[in-house]
Amino acid sequence: MQLIVFCGMQATGKSTFYQQHFFHSHVRISLDLLRTRNRERRLLALCLETQMRCVVDNTNPTRAERAQYIGPARQAGFAVTGYYFHSTAAEAFARNVQRPAERQVPEVGIRATRNRLEIPRFAEGFDALYSVRPTANHTFDISPWQDEI
């Protein structure tokens, strides 16, 4: 079974990437949808208990935040894959204003996430890591992780 953890600022294409690559195969765990950490924990626990493949579609900017998912998944025998969404704050701001008004994130939120962002490492418990860069027309450049990034 597989747990996928997304990591990156808001407006970097994480949810679009989920829809394009995992919608038909993985349960989406998203705080934006679930609204509370309790619901999020319960859905994660259910996925681990029933061995459902899942994607954590949150910003997950710090090692500590990612550990909340990685540790339990490893204990449940899941392989853990990370996707790091590369973007500058300016690029995220530009994509953010293209969203419908009700889905836009305040710029202060994007800046706060950028300031807390810790680059993921294999040592956190990832079995595989990928670098994702948004490109034109809602497509993505995906490459295997290089620790020197």
C-alpha positions in Angstrom: 0.0 0.0 0.0 1.1 3.6 -0.6 0.9 6.9 1.2 1.8 9.9 -0.9 2.7 13.2 0.8 2.6 16.5 -1.1 4.8 19.3 0.0 4.8 22.9 -1.2 3.3 26.4 -1.0 -0.3 27.1 -1.8 -1.1 27.7 -5.5 1.6 25.4 -6.8 -0.7 22.9 -8.4 -0.9 20.2 -5.8 -4.7 19.6 -6.1 -4.6 19.7 -9.9 -1.7 17.2 -9.9 -3.8 14.9 -7.6 -6.7 15.1 -10.1 -4.5 14.3 -13.0 -2.4 11.5 -11.5 -4.2 10.0 -8.5 -7.9 10.7 -8.6 -8.9 7.2 -9.8 -6.5 5.3 -7.6 -5.9 7.1 -4.2 -8.2 8.6 -1.5 -7.5 12.3 -1.1 -6.8 13.5 2.4 -7.1 17.3 2.4 -7.5 19.7 5.3 -9.2 22.1 2.8 -11.9 19.6 2.3 -12.1 18.0 5.7 -11.9 21.3 7.6 -10.6 19.8 10.9 -7.5 18.0 12.0 -9.7 15.5 13.8 -11.5 14.5 10.6 -8.1 14.4 8.8 -6.6 12.0 11.4 -9.7 9.8 11.3 -9.6 9.5 7.5 -5.9 8.8 7.6 -6.5 6.1 10.2 -9.3 4.6 8.2 -7.1 4.5 5.1 -4.2 2.8 7.0 -6.5 0.3 8.7 -8.2 -0.7 5.4 -5.0 -0.5 3.4 -6.3 2.1 1.0 -3.8 4.1 -1.1 -4.0 7.7 -0.2 -2.6 11.2 -0.9 -2.1 13.9 1.7 -2.9 17.0 -0.3 -1.8 19.7 2.1 1.2 22.1 2.1 3.1 20.0 4.7 5.9 22.5 4.8 7.9 21.1 7.8 9.4 17.8 8.7 7.3 17.7 11.9 4.1 18.1 9.9 5.1 15.4 7.4 6.0 13.1 10.3 2.4 13.0 11.4 1.6 11.0 8.3 4.9 9.2 7.6 5.3 7.6 11.0 1.8 6.0 11.1 2.0 4.9 7.5 5.4 3.2 8.0 4.0 1.4 11.1 1.1 0.2 9.0 3.5 -1.2 6.3 2.9 1.5 3.7 5.5 2.7 1.2 5.8 6.5 1.5 6.3 8.7 -1.5 6.8 12.4 -1.4 6.2 15.0 -4.1 7.9 18.4 -3.6 6.2 21.2 -5.6 8.9 23.8 -6.6 7.8 27.4 -7.0 8.7 30.9 -6.0 6.3 33.0 -4.0 5.9 35.3 -7.0 4.9 32.3 -9.2 2.4 31.2 -6.6 1.0 34.7 -6.3 0.5 34.8 -10.1 -1.3 31.4 -10.1 -3.3 32.3 -7.0 -5.0 35.3 -8.7 -6.1 33.1 -11.6 -8.2 31.0 -9.1 -11.8 31.9 -8.5 -12.1 34.5 -5.7 -13.5 32.0 -3.2 -10.5 29.7 -3.7 -7.8 32.4 -3.5 -5.3 32.2 -0.6 -4.3 35.5 1.1 -0.8 36.5 0.1 0.2 36.5 3.8 -0.6 32.8 3.9 1.6 31.9 0.9 4.4 33.9 2.4 4.0 32.3 5.8 4.2 28.8 4.2 7.2 29.8 2.2 9.0 31.0 5.3 8.3 27.6 7.1 9.1 25.4 4.1 11.7 22.7 4.9 13.0 20.8 1.9 12.0 17.1 2.3 14.7 14.5 2.6 14.8 10.7 2.3 15.9 10.5 6.0 12.3 11.5 7.0 11.1 8.1 6.0 10.3 8.5 2.3 10.9 5.5 0.0 10.7 7.7 -3.0 10.8 11.5 -3.6 10.0 13.5 -6.7 10.4 17.1 -7.7 7.4 18.7 -9.4 7.4 21.9 -11.3 4.3 23.4 -12.7 4.5 24.2 -16.5 2.1 25.7 -19.0 -1.5 24.6 -19.4 -1.8 22.9 -16.0 0.9 20.3 -16.8 3.9 19.4 -14.7 7.5 18.5 -15.1 8.2 15.5 -12.7 11.7 14.3 -12.0 13.3 11.9 -9.5 14.6 13.6 -6.4 18.1 15.0 -6.1 19.0 15.6 -2.5 21.2 18.6 -3.4 18.1 20.6 -4.6 
